[in-house]
Structures are given as C-alpha cells and as structure tokens.
Amino acid sequence: MRFKDKLNNASKKNNSLLCVGLDVDLSKAPQYKSIFDFNKAIIDATKDLVCAYKPNIAFYEMYGAKGLEELIKTIEYIHKFDLPVILDAKRGDIGNSSAAYAKAVFEVYKADAVTVSPYMGEDSLKPFLDYKDKGVFVLCLTSNPGAKDFQHPIFKDIAKKFGNAGLVVGATRPEELKEIRKIAPNALLLIPGVGTQGGDLGSIVKIGGKNIIINASRSIIYSENPGEAAKKLRDEINEKIV
Amino acid sequence: MRFKDKLNNASKKNNSLLCVGLDVDLSKAPQYKSIFDFNKAIIDATKDLVCAYKPNIAFYEMYGAKGLEELIKTIEYIHKFDLPVILDAKRGDIGNSSAAYAKAVFEVYKADAVTVSPYMGEDSLKPFLDYKDKGVFVLCLTSNPGAKDFQHPIFKDIAKKFGNAGLVVGATRPEELKEIRKIAPNALLLIPGVGTQGGDLGSIVKIGGKNIIINASRSIIYSENPGEAAKKLRDEINEKIV
C-alpha cells in the first residue's frame, strides 16, 4: 500500500497525528533482552494510538548486523497492524550511492518512508523520490541547537524545492515554521522535538494545521507507562487542533 | 594507532596520496561470490599503492545485515596491512543519535575515519569529533551537480569551522577549492571525483598541495587490472606534485 494511504488510514482509525520514535538504548531499559522485545512492548501498548512509528536507524547500527536484524524484525511486526514506518536515516549521497541507500531503506528494511539530508542537492535525493509509493521527508529546519549554524536561510529554498515531498521541521522553531507553511502550504510536515526537546505543542499545531505528524520518542518510550503517555499526547494534539 | 599516524605511515611507505573507494556493486562483478571476495582481490592488488581505503557504507547496507558483516570483514582485512579505513557514511543527526552513529562507525565497524554531513550544525558533529584518535571529514563542497543547490556560500563557513578536522571537497570544483585552501590552509582534504566523475587531477593537486587524499572508486575497482590502474593514478598524482 502507498505510504500516504497507509498513513491516512492509520491516522483516521486511531484518530491520531502522533508518531512514536523507536530509538531504544537498551542500557536505559535493562529489563528487556533485545531491542525487538523492547519495541514489541512499546508497539503493543501504543498501536491503537499512533499514525506511524519512526525508528532512528542510528540506534540499531550501534549494535552492528545484529541491530539491523532487530530493525527488520521490528518493521515486520509493525506492518502486521497496517501501520506505516518512517525510517529516520537522514541519508543523502551522490546518485549511485543514494540509489544504494534507497534500495536498503525501501527494499531491504522495507520502510514506508525515510528522512533524507539535502546538503548534497537535488540529484542526491532523486533516487529516494523515484520510489513513488514511498514517503520522503527532507530535513528542512531541525530541532537541535545547531540548526542555526547552516540552515538559515536555505531552509526556505528547501521548503520550496521539496514541498511536494515531506519536510522535517523541528517543534522548537515556531517562527520559522510559519514561514515554511507559507512557502509550502500543502507539505506533509514531520515534526520532532515536542517531548524531551521542549517544543511548544500549542503553537506548533496552530501553525502547522492538520497535515502534520508529531513525533515523540524518549518522552514516550522511557515513560513508566508508554500507552498512557502516548494517549495523553495524542489527545493533547487533538485538543489543540479543534 | 591514531588515524593521522596510520595515514602518514601508509602514505610514506607506499609513496601515495591515493585512496581507493570500495563501492562494489556485485551485479557489475558477477565473477565474485561475495563483496568480501571482491574487496579482497582489490586490496591484494593495491595494498602497496594506496594511503587508505574508503568503503561507502551504502553499498553494504543494500545487502542488509549480511552486507554489514562483509563490511566488518573487509575492514578487519585492511587492518592486517596497517592501512587506515575511511568509512564514507555521511552521517549527521541530533546529539544522542549522532553519538549512536559514532559508536557504530568507530567501535562496531572499527573504521579509522568517517565522512559526516554538516547540515544539522556543529552539535550534530561533536560526537564524532570527540573521538580524538579518529579522523572526521566534513562534507564541504561535493563533486556532484547538486553541490550548486545548497552548498553556496555556506561551504566557506564549513571550511572555517571544521578546517581543523578534515574536509571533503570534490575534484570537479577547482575554483572553490582555491577559496577553501585559503580559508583552511592546513585542513586535510579528502578529494573524490577524479575518475569517473571527471575532475582534473593537475589543477587539483596544484591547488590542494600535499595535505590531500585523492579518492578514486569505479575507475579502479572495475578496471580490468585494478593494480595497474591504481599504480598509474598514484604515479600521476606524484608527478603532478613535484
């Protein structure tokens, strides 16, 4: 199924714009024997509350080949519930290398969507965008302090160029989010940074509108009760929207 | 051993500024049973001619967990000859994710150096730079056509900020290379793009000086005689320098 259809179905069924980031550091969750066991517990507790899951591949790569197997197992498990997986990979390279990354992401790991880094320009992202049924979120303005170093003012060019794909915009940047929404009124926005990183949900939802995915990772997966934390955040998002 | 020492030793011993990119696509080399077999043949033919090897991890990820095992095996094999490995990964993410990537690259895959993407700013690269014995090459100005999309003029800020680490500068950009050398006279430059991508070796070496690593991938690994092709390019580089 196309990423967008899968996302819309999940969003309707679960009445949710919430995406949960599966960025497990097992040293913070010693009660689990494997990443998959940890993820399974999170997924089981939240699968009726989310529109998507977003594993960040860095947290799997740090366990080498074994970690990638856990990632693939996790994605397979999520697909059982017809929920989409956005692989947070921030890839981007010259054409033939990006083509290899796109193959890895979509055909080997079987993600429904991916995040990519635009620094190397339009041709570096084409191999990802060529997968028409998949989703691509281009880093536009990120949530970390370093966003101010090199992203101004080119985040506007990126919003212009890739507004038809998806864009990543940090929740910690409401002022710039306004500008991005003006430039790309129909872009699907993936918005990290509302939980641990401290972005303000109210302003974000007001500016972003309904065509957004709000991601939270640590504030949910390390919560004592991830299901409750996810439900609370999902409902908070929905309240701000109405 | 520190990356820089390893690189200098290899460079002296082999009288070489040439790095060979191990970016194998097995469909182009059907006579080999595995990536490692292919790489081993290339390494055996070129190990007395290079200062480093540069596998691009995209070409391993496209084979999933199995591909990563071949990468690790390849790096182990290269280390037997005391040659340094620059893992071309173009990683970069928020702090805790970059820390996970750095751990993967340096502690799991055991690379001596890595390429990183600066779009997310200084804090996104710190976890890599914190490995003081390792090498870090920051994408500055790349060799592909898309370099013109978003890299101007920020490649100058990047050269300023990360000139003490290493910089990636495409061989297809001699004019900008001049500017980068002015801004960062002592930076170690990793220069891809002289082979298949068509950068002019003469101007590059003249401008870049001796503190450079010239990378070639496809023009050597898919040559009928990789050893001969590597020797020819190594000698050409040395001739241009004198």
Interface residues (C-beta under 8 A of the other chain):
Chain A: D23 D25 N56 A58 F59 E61 M62 Y63 G64 A65 K66 L68 E69 I72 D88 K90 R91 G92 D93 I94 G95 N96 S97 S98 A100 Y101 K103 A104 V108 Y109 S117 P118 Y119 M120 G121 E122 D123 S124 L139 T142 S143 N144 P145 G146 A147 K148 D149 F150 Q151 I154 D157 I158 K161 Q197
Chain B: D23 D25 N56 A58 F59 E61 M62 Y63 G64 A65 K66 L68 E69 I72 D88 K90 R91 G92 D93 I94 G95 N96 S97 S98 A100 Y101 K103 A104 V108 Y109 S117 P118 Y119 M120 G121 E122 D123 S124 L139 T142 S143 N144 P145 G146 A147 K148 D149 F150 Q151 I154 D157 I158 K161
